[in-house]
Amino acid sequence: MFALIDGNNFYVSCERAFNPRLAQRGVVVLSNNDGCVISRSNEAKVHVKMGQPYYQLQEQLAAHSITALSANFSLYGDMSARMMRLASALGPSQEIYSIDECFIGGLEGIAQLTTRARAIRQRIERCLSIPCCIGIAPTKTLAKLCNHIAKEAERRQGGYSPAWAQVCNWQEISPSQQIALLQHTPVAAIWGIGRRMGPQLAKAGCTTAYDLAQLPSALARSMGGVVLERTARELQGISCLTLDNAPAAKQQIACTRSFGQAVHTLPPLLEAVSEFASRAAEKARVAGVLAAQVHVFAYTSPFRQGLPWHGAMTVPLRQPSNDARSLVQAATHAARSFFQAGHPLSKAGVILLGLQPSHQPRTSDLFADADTPSTSTHLMQAVDAINARYGKQTIHLASCGLPGQDSTGWRMKQAMRSPLYTMRYEDLPVAQA
């Protein structure tokens, strides 16, 4: 048995948790640089489509009294971690699937599973003000479907039985109702099918989830490979997908951002690249890995008139490191090397490559800098501890610029913050957050 716990309209729900005045009104959250809509409240879904550009919606949002907010990913990540900890109490094993979804496994034999799931849901909403829905089924694919049913039964009165709202347990649905639900569900809406495979199956006469479940294994494999065969078996109630309790080791760590306005000169590019490298170094220290190479890129907007331009360079490090000083030095060297004046840059980023565990034995370099690995580690630990207590960028490299100030104009636009935010969430000390 599996359960899928999914936070409803997660980014909007996080904003409402810190600003109750946003409840019961239309709210949308925008992507980086206030580009497009990435989360919508139920009230806004009637008027706004997911992914619509904000500049096309401004008059429409005002006409329907819909509030638009800039994304606050630091807040969302923290709220996600808290929600996942509460959700883990449902069962013995957990797979965090995305920022707002997780699978819970090992639910076989748990008495009154639906009642227990409702209690977990109420605890999440009481502690975090995050509404969520839970789907329970013998397979992960059916759990996804049950989660969808739980959301629709709560959102649209009359579409599904009210008994399935918020928490939907496949085993508590009669066999005839299970068949009716599969026949009612388009095949393209099934987890793992996607927009490309859905039309292909429809052309072959497989239009609903029930049709897919009835496909013979050999035919399903010939049409879509082993992935489609597994999906068909999962819809039949045969579990083919297990929990991924140990996520694969990271192959790279990236920090990329779009600029608030076009960058034409080298100083703002160096400041941006320095901050990206510092943040990537912090991520590497949290993950307990060292980087052997630093890749830096920058390019112009693909939507502007004129020829596009792209610059990139990979710098190998003499010794693998997660020291912000070494990574920033390599990143700024790369930016200076490929920068060409006259190109309005719209985005840049730093990617750490060649990751290896920090505890892995390494051969020392005879020509390395004076700082020993232990000295570098202690210094970075002290910096991380101070920043964790007093707020991010309390101590930072001078090349990153002054925190909270944008003298060069490269920082992303975040003009539409909730009125209750008197300071950035990411700047709050951990104890207060």
Secondary structure, DSSP 8 states (H G I E B T S, - for coil): -EEEEEETTHHHHHHHHH-GGGTTS-EEEE-GGG-BEEEE-HHHHTT--TT-BGGGTHHHHHHTT-EEEE--HHHHHHHHHHHHHHHGGGSSEEEEEETTEEEEE--TT-TTHHHHHHHHHHHHHHHH---EEEEEESSHHHHHHHHHHHHHHHHSBTTB-GGGSSEEEGGGS-HHHHHHHHHHSBGGGSTTTHHHHHHHHHHTT--BHHHHHTS-HHHHHHHHHHHHHHHHHHHTT--------S----S-EEEEEEEEEEE-SHHHHHHHHHHHHHHHHHHHHHHTEEEEEEEEEEEE-TTSSS---EEEEEEEEEEEE--HHHHHHHHHHHHHHH--TT--EEEEEEEEES-EETTS-----TT--SS-HHHHHHHHHHHHHHHHHH-TTSS--GGG--TT--SSS-S-------TT-SS-GGGS-TTT-
